[in-house]
Amino acid sequence: MARKDLLKGLIEDPQKQTPDSPLETKSASPAPSKSPRYSKGAIGAVSQSIAELKARALVELVADQIDPGGLQDRLDDDPEAHAKLVASIKEYGQQVPVMVRQDPNHEGRYQIVYGRRRVAALRELRLPVKAMVRDLNDRDLILAQGQENSARKDLSFIEKVHFARQMRDAGYDRKVICDALSVDKTVISRMFSVADGLPPKVIAAIGAAPSIGRNRWTELVAKIAETKTQEQTLLDAITKTGAKSSDARFEAVMASLAAPKAKPPATTPLKTHDGAKIGSAKRGKAGLTLTFSKADGFDDWLAANISQIHRDWKTRGE
């Protein structure tokens, strides 16, 4: 085989439509998962290098060929951020590729590893998606997704907690979860303590809360445990506030768990047999206080006879 033929596939114009192009009616076929056989020697080494380069090359896919994959990494749909991304891609094009894998159950379809927002924006613009196609099993997909998430500064603490809980619930051991999020076991333990202290519905109702860090979420979990507040009560607190911001919804839940202000002592008027007010009875933390405002001698008589009155009260049922 001539060297120029060997290199032909590498140097062809990537924009040129070919029968294998995913922009054709027929869907693109991914690189075979089974490693091809290479000739021995220098030609074999060059062939293998070219195959590896092709595996790392970008392809263009129709956005409607791409479905969600992996675990949920975002808690909020942010219309404002989506609109900004659409405007940016419309003006400058797609600058950063997404990663996908071929759908193991549907030929010609792909699943997102990461880049969901970009795919959604390109779908709206009816533009092709520049993508890296990787041959990944379910475990490798989630690892790749988690490692991408751990490097992103715009993913909030609770979104990472939510992602870690999904991995654990899917049966992945702690070491794999640590590797996926690039954190140690101590951090994962703290994340799970938050995940286990908050019902998933409450996390979903609050949302990403990007301004709320680990310490505040830990405080929220402690207050829920201390007050033994039930899930529905927390959800009601979120609904009542009507807040559009996830940060505000978090603060609403925190406020609902604040210790109630001490009520002023209840005061009851004291009256004579004919209805005239002679004082008041006030109940506080220290007990009951009787106050007499009318000095007709009843206060002195009561003080002098309190023992007899108490004895009569104790023996009234005997």
ZAMARVEX-118213 format. One line per field, with one value per residue (C-alpha): x, y, z. Coordinates in Angstrom, 2 decimals, always signed. Example, Ala and Ser with C-alpha at 12.3 -4.5 7.8 and 13.67 -1.06 7.14 Angstrom:
BEGIN
east	c(+12.30,+13.67)
north	c(-4.50,-1.06)
up	c(+7.80,+7.14)
//
This chain:
BEGIN
east	c(+0.00,+1.37,+2.15,-0.06,-3.04,-2.30,-2.48,-5.41,-8.06,-6.17,-5.69,-9.06,-11.15,-13.34,-16.04,-16.43,-19.60,-18.95,-21.31,-20.35,-20.98,-23.52,-25.10,-26.30,-29.65,-27.86,-26.51,-22.78,-21.37,-19.05,-15.54,-15.66,-15.24,-13.08,-9.48,-8.43,-5.44,-2.36,+0.56,+3.82,+6.73,+6.78,+3.67,+1.72,+2.82,+1.81,-1.55,-2.22,-1.26,-3.60,-6.44,-5.85,-5.88,-9.16,-10.61,-9.75,-11.07,-14.27,-17.39,-20.49,-23.80,-27.38,-28.61,-31.77,-29.60,-28.36,-30.21,-29.46,-27.04,-25.41,-26.71,-28.48,-25.82,-27.89,-30.86,-32.06,-33.10,-31.74,-33.55,-31.31,-28.09,-29.54,-30.42,-26.89,-25.34,-27.60,-26.60,-22.90,-22.97,-25.01,-22.36,-19.13,-20.06,-19.48,-16.03,-15.95,-16.97,-19.27,-18.59,-21.01,-21.11,-23.13,-26.43,-25.91,-29.59,-30.41,-28.29,-27.55,-28.29,-25.92,-25.97,-24.46,-21.51,-21.15,-22.23,-26.01,-26.44,-24.43,-26.48,-29.73,-28.50,-27.36,-30.65,-32.50,-30.26,-30.62,-26.85,-24.72,-23.03,-19.25,-18.65,-16.03,-17.42,-16.06,-16.58,-17.66,-19.54,-21.95,-19.25,-16.78,-19.52,-20.34,-16.65,-16.05,-19.14,-18.11,-14.54,-15.83,-18.22,-15.50,-13.49,-16.41,-16.68,-20.32,-21.63,-22.89,-22.11,-25.56,-25.47,-22.24,-23.88,-26.85,-24.53,-22.62,-25.84,-27.01,-23.72,-24.03,-27.65,-26.65,-24.33,-20.92,-18.51,-17.00,-13.63,-15.22,-17.29,-14.16,-12.36,-15.29,-15.49,-11.74,-12.28,-11.11,-13.19,-13.55,-15.20,-17.43,-18.54,-19.52,-21.37,-23.29,-24.20,-25.88,-27.47,-28.87,-30.20,-32.23,-35.09,-34.42,-37.70,-36.55,-33.22,-35.05,-37.52,-34.76,-32.55,-28.88,-28.54,-25.18,-24.36,-24.91,-21.80,-21.18,-21.36,-24.84,-26.16,-24.66,-26.36,-29.69,-29.37,-28.59,-31.65,-33.93,-32.65,-32.95,-36.51,-37.57,-39.23,-41.02,-40.51,-43.95,-43.44,-40.20,-41.88,-44.73,-42.21,-40.70,-44.11,-45.31,-42.34,-42.95,-39.27,-37.91,-34.28,-32.98,-30.83,-33.99,-35.78,-32.91,-33.17,-36.93,-36.41,-33.80,-36.12,-38.93,-36.68,-35.64,-36.61,-39.98,-39.89,-40.99,-44.60,-45.38,-46.82,-50.59,-52.43,-55.83,-57.90,-58.99,-62.53,-64.78,-68.08,-69.88,-67.50,-65.27,-61.61,-59.26,-56.03,-54.50,-52.83,-49.77,-48.19,-44.50,-41.52,-41.10,-44.73,-47.95,-47.88,-50.94,-51.19,-53.90,-54.63,-57.52,-56.38,-59.51,-57.64,-58.28,-54.62,-53.61,-56.32,-55.22,-51.63,-52.64,-54.92,-53.01,-52.02,-55.66,-56.77,-54.12,-55.04,-58.70,-57.73,-55.61,-58.37,-61.31,-61.72,-61.32)
north	c(+0.00,+3.41,+5.75,+8.49,+6.08,+5.24,+8.91,+9.73,+9.29,+11.57,+14.56,+14.62,+17.78,+17.13,+19.42,+17.33,+15.22,+11.51,+8.53,+8.03,+11.67,+11.95,+14.90,+12.52,+10.80,+7.66,+7.93,+7.80,+4.57,+4.87,+3.51,-0.25,-1.19,-4.15,-3.14,-3.73,-5.84,-4.01,-5.20,-5.67,-3.28,+0.40,+0.24,-1.36,+1.32,+4.10,+2.42,+2.18,+5.82,+6.91,+4.85,+6.47,+9.93,+9.16,+7.95,+11.35,+13.31,+15.35,+14.40,+16.40,+14.94,+16.05,+17.27,+15.18,+12.05,+12.77,+11.72,+12.30,+9.83,+9.13,+10.79,+14.09,+16.70,+19.89,+20.68,+23.86,+24.78,+28.30,+30.04,+33.11,+31.08,+29.05,+32.21,+33.58,+30.32,+30.28,+33.87,+33.09,+30.01,+31.86,+34.59,+32.64,+29.03,+26.02,+26.49,+23.50,+20.00,+17.75,+14.11,+11.34,+7.58,+5.45,+4.36,+0.68,-0.07,+2.03,+2.03,+5.43,+7.28,+8.72,+9.51,+12.62,+12.11,+15.85,+18.99,+18.87,+22.64,+22.95,+20.22,+21.96,+25.29,+23.74,+21.88,+25.17,+26.77,+23.70,+23.46,+20.29,+19.27,+18.92,+15.88,+13.44,+9.91,+7.55,+3.82,+3.82,+1.35,+2.65,+2.83,+4.70,+7.08,+8.09,+8.38,+10.68,+12.71,+13.01,+14.05,+16.70,+17.96,+18.15,+20.47,+22.84,+25.87,+26.55,+23.34,+24.08,+22.08,+20.52,+19.51,+17.60,+16.04,+15.02,+13.49,+11.55,+10.19,+9.01,+7.15,+5.49,+4.54,+3.07,+0.70,+2.29,+1.87,+4.80,+4.62,+4.95,+7.90,+9.56,+9.03,+10.41,+13.62,+13.91,+14.16,+12.09,+9.83,+12.49,+14.93,+12.18,+11.29,+14.90,+15.02,+11.86,+13.25,+16.15,+13.85,+11.54,+14.40,+15.95,+14.26,+14.26,+16.09,+18.93,+19.22,+19.28,+21.89,+24.18,+23.77,+24.46,+27.35,+28.41,+30.84,+28.29,+26.36,+23.20,+24.81,+26.24,+22.95,+21.14,+23.65,+23.05,+19.28,+19.78,+22.01,+19.53,+16.76,+18.93,+20.03,+16.67,+18.58,+16.37,+16.48,+17.91,+20.78,+21.70,+21.53,+23.72,+26.32,+26.43,+26.71,+29.50,+31.72,+31.77,+32.66,+32.27,+32.15,+28.84,+30.76,+32.46,+29.11,+27.77,+30.79,+30.29,+26.75,+27.93,+30.65,+28.15,+26.13,+29.09,+28.81,+30.53,+33.73,+33.33,+34.31,+36.93,+35.43,+34.97,+37.35,+36.57,+39.15,+38.34,+39.41,+39.52,+37.63,+40.65,+41.03,+43.82,+43.47,+43.20,+42.04,+39.68,+36.29,+36.13,+32.82,+32.88,+30.53,+30.91,+30.03,+31.88,+35.41,+36.92,+40.68,+42.51,+46.07,+46.66,+46.94,+45.67,+43.17,+40.08,+39.85,+39.70,+37.15,+34.97,+35.01,+34.08,+31.22,+29.78,+26.64,+25.85,+26.57,+24.26,+21.49,+21.77,+21.56,+18.45,+16.67,+17.74,+14.32,+12.26)
up	c(+0.00,-0.93,+1.91,+0.38,+0.40,+4.02,+4.96,+2.68,+5.38,+7.75,+5.46,+3.66,+4.09,+7.18,+5.78,+2.67,+2.64,+2.38,+2.42,+6.06,+7.03,+9.84,+8.00,+5.31,+5.67,+6.79,+10.34,+10.96,+12.28,+15.27,+15.36,+15.91,+19.54,+18.59,+18.01,+14.34,+13.48,+12.29,+10.25,+12.02,+11.73,+10.78,+8.58,+11.42,+13.86,+11.44,+10.81,+14.54,+15.08,+12.28,+13.79,+17.17,+15.59,+13.87,+17.18,+18.69,+15.69,+15.77,+13.87,+13.12,+14.26,+13.82,+17.21,+16.95,+16.86,+20.39,+23.55,+27.25,+28.83,+32.16,+35.31,+35.92,+36.65,+36.75,+38.97,+37.25,+33.74,+33.41,+30.52,+30.78,+30.58,+27.70,+25.78,+26.26,+25.05,+21.98,+21.16,+21.62,+19.40,+16.80,+16.62,+17.11,+16.37,+18.61,+20.11,+22.47,+21.32,+23.28,+24.09,+23.14,+22.87,+20.50,+22.04,+22.87,+22.23,+19.17,+16.04,+14.62,+17.86,+20.46,+24.17,+25.74,+28.06,+28.65,+26.82,+27.32,+27.24,+24.02,+22.36,+23.40,+22.01,+18.72,+18.40,+18.75,+16.12,+13.86,+13.59,+13.52,+16.75,+16.82,+18.96,+20.14,+19.88,+22.51,+22.94,+26.61,+28.77,+31.45,+34.12,+31.92,+30.78,+34.35,+35.25,+32.28,+33.15,+36.78,+35.97,+33.59,+36.26,+38.92,+36.68,+36.09,+38.34,+37.46,+39.01,+42.52,+45.64,+45.87,+42.20,+42.88,+45.95,+43.82,+41.23,+43.89,+45.39,+41.96,+41.49,+44.90,+44.29,+40.93,+42.79,+42.27,+45.16,+47.02,+45.31,+41.87,+43.07,+44.50,+41.19,+39.21,+41.24,+41.96,+45.73,+48.68,+50.93,+53.63,+51.23,+49.83,+53.37,+53.99,+50.69,+51.55,+54.98,+53.18,+50.59,+53.27,+55.37,+52.57,+50.70,+46.92,+46.30,+48.56,+46.74,+43.39,+44.66,+45.94,+42.88,+42.23,+44.73,+43.26,+46.07,+48.83,+49.86,+51.84,+55.29,+54.72,+53.37,+56.36,+58.66,+56.91,+57.39,+61.10,+61.58,+59.84,+62.10,+65.22,+64.48,+63.00,+60.16,+57.65,+53.88,+53.09,+55.55,+53.79,+50.38,+51.65,+52.84,+49.34,+47.67,+49.97,+49.26,+45.50,+45.00,+41.48,+42.61,+43.94,+46.44,+47.73,+48.00,+50.11,+52.43,+52.70,+53.95,+56.44,+57.71,+58.18,+60.50,+62.66,+66.33,+66.87,+68.88,+72.48,+72.90,+75.54,+78.71,+78.56,+80.92,+82.37,+84.26,+87.82,+88.73,+91.78,+92.08,+90.62,+87.65,+88.89,+87.92,+90.89,+89.23,+86.68,+86.40,+84.14,+83.13,+82.20,+82.18,+85.95,+86.65,+87.47,+88.88,+90.52,+90.71,+92.66,+91.72,+94.13,+97.76,+99.56,+101.77,+99.58,+98.65,+102.30,+103.09,+100.15,+101.30,+104.84,+103.79,+100.80,+102.72,+103.63,+100.07,+98.67,+101.13,+100.18,+96.51,+97.08,+99.07,+96.93,+95.38,+98.56)
//
